[in-house]
Each structure stands twice: as structure tokens, then as C-alpha cells.
């Protein structure tokens, strides 16, 4: 997946969120990583020149041409402020970079993104790696409300999937 993202030409593109958490937690706290359990692969990128929803779709389509077996979910972090209120009910300021966006993701353990540059792997973890590596599901108060976070915990059932994970209240 990292090779496909690197080859895609999508600007400043990174793989992040749930798929990173799943690889780490399935390996450390679960029965082992199973790609079949991955709902989608979040790819975040930054393109301030095109804030349309069609830009997200174009990025996903480009990634599908490279890896049609993957369910891609592309989001232009430069455009988040244009749709966030309609989805979550709160106006937000524009983000200035992918790292700004990653730093606002709902859970501290998923506020991580990686990409491949040449043979190197680069990492963005604005909130650190402790919660990801130690199995802590904690709300990131940057943008997610307590109510939304509680719905998320209920829907995802982290302690059931990963028995060693601790859910720490919002």
C-alpha cells in the first residue's frame, strides 16, 4: 500500500489512522494482523489548489488503478474545513498541512500516518506514539466531541477486539 501511495502522484500523501492502529494492535494485543478486517485504508494528502470533493475522489481513483484490491479513502486535509461542519456540526479553521490534520484525529492512537520516500519510511505522530504502542484508546479533544467519541468507542468496541487495550474516558 505504501508503494502505491508513493507512486500515485497524489501530493503529500500519507497512509494513516485505523490501518496503522490495526497493524500495531492486532500484532501486540490481538490474534495477529488480518488484512481482511481492514475496512478501508485512509490516505490523507494536501492539495490547497483544489478543495473540491472531486479531488478526494480523483485521488481514490488513482490509487485504485495501482491497487484495485484495496478500499481507499482519500481526504484532502486542505479541504477539511469545507465539509467538517456538515458532518460533525462544528465549524473548524483550515488546516495548514497533513500533520495539522493528523493532530486532530479522534483518538490519540490513530493520530499517526506513514509514507514511503525512496526506501525510507517517514512518520507523522503529532500526539506521540505512546498510546499506539501501549494500547491506549484515548479521546483527542482537538476536534471530536465527547459524545462523538463515545459513539465511536461503542461502534468500534476496541476492548473486545484487542483484550489488552485500555479505553480511557474522554
ABEGO torsion letter per residue (X at the ends): XAAAAAAAGBBGBBBBEAAAAAAAAAAAABAEBBAAABABBBBBBBBAABABAAAAAAAAAAAAAABAABBBBBBBAAAAAAAAAAAAGBBBBBBABAAAAAAABABAAABBBBBBBEABBBBBBAAEAAAAAAGBBBBBAAABBAAAAAAAAAAAGAAAABAABBBBBX
